[in-house]
Amino acid sequence: MLNKSMTNKSMSSIKSCKIIYGYKENCLDDCQDSPVLLIEPRSDYIDKIRKLNLPITLISKVLVKQMANQETLLYYDKENSRYWLKDKRDDLIVNGTNLFNIKRYQVYTTNIESILLQYKIQNVKSFQININIENCNDLLESITPYNHIFSHIIIDECVNYFNKSSKILSNFYSNKEQSKGQGTQEQTKNNSILCFSHKNLNIELPKIAMYFLNESFNKDTLQELTFLVNQYKMNIIINKDENQCKQKVIIPYPESVKLLGENKTSSRVSLSKIYHENIIQNLESIFYKRIEKINDLEIIIQFNQKYFDSKKTLQIMYPLKDNTIYVNKIYDIMYATKNCIYMLYQILKSTYFSDYIQCKREEKKIMFKILSKRYFYEYISKIFIITEF
């Protein structure tokens, strides 16, 4: 359910906002500075928030890791100030405590991914947890695929279930580390509040261009791809002529987003069954013809939209070194600096690589096409640092 004062606005996209999980005194003091999504499942707090009549989006659900829109029970142990969700244990005895001493809330679930996609959020200025709930670490784990759009993570002093070794925090500096000059610190009114800031927060967004291994899109893929391009303000590299792919052009941001929205990037591309031939064909159309504005780019990505069959977004690590290539071998995604990709192109066009491939072809005549991807990575891993994601 939404706060009436924000019903119309919340139905549209919110490019940048703060997300607060759990209401507490003064947590909405800065709601005028940035749009706020307040997630609050407790009915007694919901009534109080509505009376404040603040310009916020109120989501009256409980956060979970995955399953959204499910009815469940939220338990509150007053003595220990802790919350947990219903599980398979006996309803009369919960965590060894008689249920008559515990408050129950009948709630519906949601998750961070659903919220980000529903409101088309491209940047979360801060994600603050104010509820001492057992699944706190699961919630942090659930935002790992999107951690690059979270600037700060704030954990209130009341949260006892928080694990500082959570995987997502490897990409963040804590407020203590920041005080040593390793990052920027978001000022908090209470020093006991834990604040973590993303390591890339003060690094300028690199100029990224992405070309597609397969340029056919379905509706769902197009929406997720547009979300990704918006996040990184990407240029896209497409075929100049719809009927052939020997020449490519760079479509700069934000025209790239508009082009995706019009779904005009499809082209007739026949993929080779030999892995490296597709890469050579694309890189040749980029570097051999020296497409306009190629020198302005810092990172080039080869992307396969089928990645979105199991993932919702792609995290791009930067800054990059010229000897490192990030790859996803399952979906044939590859990205690196422009200089690194150019070096890769030169290597693939060299006689050394041709001789190596010819040798492998003669060794495994029948299996060569199937093994061509393995041969490709075996060769380039001797020259580059290959990092899988």
NORTA-V272152 format. One record per residue. RES is the residue in one small letter. SS is DSSP state (@ for helix, = for strand, . for the rest). OMEGA is omega in whole degrees, -180 to 180 (999 if undefined). D_CENTER is the distance of its C-alpha to the mean C-alpha in Angstrom with 2 decimals. Layout:
BEGIN
RES_SS_OMEGA_D_CENTER, RES_SS_OMEGA_D_CENTER
END
This chain:
BEGIN
m_._-176_26.08, l_._173_25.60, n_._-176_27.73, k_@_-176_30.30, s_@_-178_29.87, m_@_-173_26.29, t_@_-176_26.68, n_@_-177_26.83, k_@_-175_24.19, s_@_179_21.60, m_._179_22.00, s_._-179_20.56, s_._176_17.13, i_._-173_16.26, k_._-178_14.36, s_=_-177_14.47, c_=_169_15.72, k_=_176_16.43, i_=_180_15.88, i_=_178_18.86, y_=_179_19.54, g_._180_23.31, y_._170_25.99, k_._-177_28.21, e_._176_30.87, n_._-178_29.80, c_._-179_26.05, l_._-179_26.30, d_._-176_28.49, d_._-175_25.98, c_._178_24.80, q_._-176_26.65, d_._-176_24.56, s_._175_21.22, p_._-177_20.28, v_=_170_19.94, l_=_180_18.60, l_=_179_20.86, i_=_-175_20.33, e_._-177_23.84, p_._-172_25.35, r_._-173_28.77, s_@_-179_31.46, d_@_177_33.63, y_@_180_30.90, i_@_178_29.87, d_@_-180_33.47, k_@_-179_33.57, i_@_-179_30.42, r_@_179_31.84, k_@_179_35.04, l_@_178_33.32, n_._-179_32.47, l_._-180_29.60, p_._-180_27.23, i_._171_24.20, t_=_-179_22.27, l_=_177_23.39, i_=_-172_21.67, s_._180_24.37, k_._177_22.55, v_=_-179_21.63, l_=_174_18.12, v_._-177_17.61, k_._-173_15.10, q_._-168_15.40, m_._180_18.53, a_._176_18.58, n_._175_21.86, q_._177_24.09, e_=_-179_27.17, t_=_178_27.75, l_=_174_29.61, l_=_-179_28.46, y_=_178_31.11, y_=_176_32.18, d_=_-175_34.55, k_._-176_36.36, e_._-177_38.14, n_._178_35.07, s_._-179_32.66, r_=_-179_30.02, y_=_172_28.10, w_=_-178_27.08, l_=_179_26.52, k_._175_29.16, d_._-174_29.32, k_._-179_32.02, r_._-179_34.44, d_._-178_37.73, d_._-178_37.35, l_._177_40.54, i_=_-177_39.50, v_=_-178_35.95, n_._179_35.08, g_._-177_38.84, t_=_178_39.36, n_=_-174_41.58, l_@_179_39.61, f_@_179_42.22, n_@_-176_40.97, i_=_178_37.36, k_=_-180_35.92, r_=_174_33.98, y_=_174_31.58, q_=_-170_31.00, v_=_171_27.41, y_=_-175_24.72, t_=_169_21.22, t_=_176_17.78, n_._-176_14.25, i_@_-179_11.26, e_@_180_9.36, s_@_-179_12.66, i_@_-180_13.05, l_@_-179_9.93, l_@_-179_11.00, q_@_-177_14.63, y_._178_14.74, k_._-176_12.31, i_._-180_10.94, q_._178_9.48, n_=_175_10.26, v_=_-178_11.32, k_=_176_14.36, s_=_174_14.98, f_=_-174_14.43, q_=_177_17.94, i_=_-178_19.45, n_._-178_23.19, i_._178_24.18, n_._-173_25.64, i_=_-173_24.23, e_._-176_24.27, n_._-179_20.77, c_@_-178_19.22, n_@_176_17.72, d_@_179_16.36, l_@_178_14.54, l_@_178_12.96, e_@_-177_12.08, s_@_-180_10.49, i_._-179_7.74, t_@_179_7.16, p_@_-177_4.24, y_@_-171_2.76, n_@_-180_5.74, h_@_177_5.79, i_@_177_6.59, f_=_-180_9.04, s_._-179_12.31, h_=_170_14.45, i_=_-177_14.92, i_=_-180_18.53, i_=_-179_20.60, d_._-178_24.04, e_._-178_27.13, c_._-174_27.97, v_._-179_25.09, n_._-174_26.76, y_._-178_24.31, f_._180_21.67, n_._-177_21.21, k_._179_20.75, s_._179_19.93, s_._-174_16.69, k_@_-176_14.30, i_@_-175_11.50, l_@_176_14.29, s_@_178_14.85, n_@_-177_12.47, f_=_170_14.51, y_=_174_18.19, s_=_-179_20.40, n_@_178_22.90, k_@_178_25.66, e_@_-179_24.14, q_@_-179_23.55, s_@_178_27.21, k_@_176_28.11, g_@_-179_26.54, q_@_-179_23.33, g_._178_21.09, t_._-178_21.43, q_._173_22.28, e_._-177_21.72, q_._176_25.22, t_._-177_25.85, k_._-178_29.20, n_._-176_29.50, n_._-179_29.32, s_._176_28.78, i_._179_25.30, l_=_180_22.63, c_=_179_20.18, f_=_-178_17.33, s_=_-177_15.93, h_=_-176_13.07, k_._-180_14.85, n_._-172_13.66, l_._-177_14.73, n_._175_18.05, i_._-178_17.31, e_._180_17.79, l_._-179_15.09, p_._177_16.56, k_._-173_17.94, i_=_172_15.96, a_=_-177_17.49, m_=_172_16.35, y_=_-170_18.96, f_=_177_18.88, l_._177_20.63, n_._-171_21.50, e_._176_21.66, s_._-175_22.27, f_._165_19.87, n_._-173_20.11, k_@_-179_19.35, d_@_179_16.24, t_@_-179_14.79, l_@_180_15.80, q_@_-179_14.04, e_@_178_10.56, l_@_177_11.57, t_@_177_12.81, f_@_-180_9.68, l_@_-180_8.06, v_@_177_11.49, n_@_-178_11.76, q_@_-175_8.82, y_@_-179_10.55, k_._-173_13.94, m_._162_14.60, n_=_172_18.03, i_=_180_18.64, i_=_-177_21.58, i_=_178_23.62, n_=_179_27.13, k_=_-180_29.85, d_=_-177_31.98, e_._-174_30.80, n_._177_33.40, q_=_-173_32.68, c_=_-180_30.02, k_=_176_32.22, q_=_180_31.14, k_=_177_27.77, v_=_177_26.88, i_=_174_24.03, i_=_-174_22.86, p_._173_21.63, y_._6_19.08, p_._178_19.57, e_@_179_22.01, s_@_179_19.34, v_@_180_17.61, k_@_-179_21.11, l_@_177_21.99, l_@_180_19.12, g_@_178_20.20, e_@_178_23.70, n_._-178_22.67, k_._-176_25.05, t_._-178_23.32, s_._176_24.93, s_._-178_27.55, r_._-179_29.88, v_._177_28.57, s_._-177_30.24, l_._176_28.32, s_._176_30.45, k_._176_30.62, i_._-166_30.82, y_@_-172_27.39, h_@_-179_28.11, e_@_177_30.07, n_@_-180_27.05, i_@_180_25.45, i_@_-178_28.81, q_@_-179_29.32, n_@_-178_26.11, l_@_177_26.52, e_@_180_30.16, s_@_178_29.49, i_@_-171_27.23, f_@_-177_29.39, y_@_179_32.87, k_._-180_33.16, r_._-178_31.47, i_._-175_29.55, e_._178_29.78, k_._178_27.50, i_@_-178_26.24, n_@_-179_27.32, d_@_-174_24.98, l_._176_21.84, e_._-180_20.24, i_=_176_17.61, i_=_-178_18.10, i_=_165_15.85, q_=_-172_17.39, f_=_176_15.12, n_._-174_16.06, q_@_178_14.86, k_@_174_15.90, y_@_-177_12.69, f_@_175_11.50, d_@_-180_14.45, s_._-179_12.71, k_._-179_8.91, k_._180_7.08, t_._-178_4.62, l_._176_5.38, q_._-180_5.16, i_._180_8.69, m_._177_11.06, y_._0_13.92, p_._-178_16.85, l_._174_18.03, k_._-176_21.55, d_._179_23.69, n_._-175_24.39, t_=_176_20.92, i_=_176_19.15, y_=_-177_15.76, v_=_166_16.16, n_=_-171_15.14, k_._-179_18.70, i_._-176_18.23, y_._177_16.66, d_._176_18.34, i_=_-178_15.40, m_=_173_16.57, y_=_-179_15.88, a_=_176_18.02, t_=_179_20.03, k_@_-180_22.39, n_@_180_25.31, c_@_179_24.00, i_@_178_23.40, y_@_177_26.86, m_@_177_28.37, l_@_180_26.93, y_@_180_28.58, q_@_179_31.86, i_@_-179_31.82, l_@_180_31.31, k_._-176_34.19, s_._178_36.47, t_@_179_39.47, y_@_180_38.27, f_@_179_35.30, s_@_179_37.58, d_@_179_40.16, y_@_-180_37.66, i_@_-180_36.40, q_@_178_39.99, c_@_179_40.95, k_@_180_38.22, r_@_180_39.23, e_@_179_42.80, e_@_-174_41.90, k_._-175_39.84, k_._-176_41.15, i_._-174_40.18, m_._-172_36.79, f_@_-178_35.74, k_@_-180_33.35, i_@_-176_31.53, l_@_-174_31.42, s_@_178_30.59, k_@_179_26.91, r_@_180_28.10, y_@_179_30.69, f_@_-178_28.27, y_@_176_26.06, e_@_-177_29.23, y_@_-175_30.54, i_@_179_27.68, s_._175_26.80, k_._-176_30.25, i_._-178_29.34, f_._169_25.63, i_=_-179_23.36, i_=_179_21.08, t_=_-179_17.83, e_=_177_16.21, f_._999_12.63
END
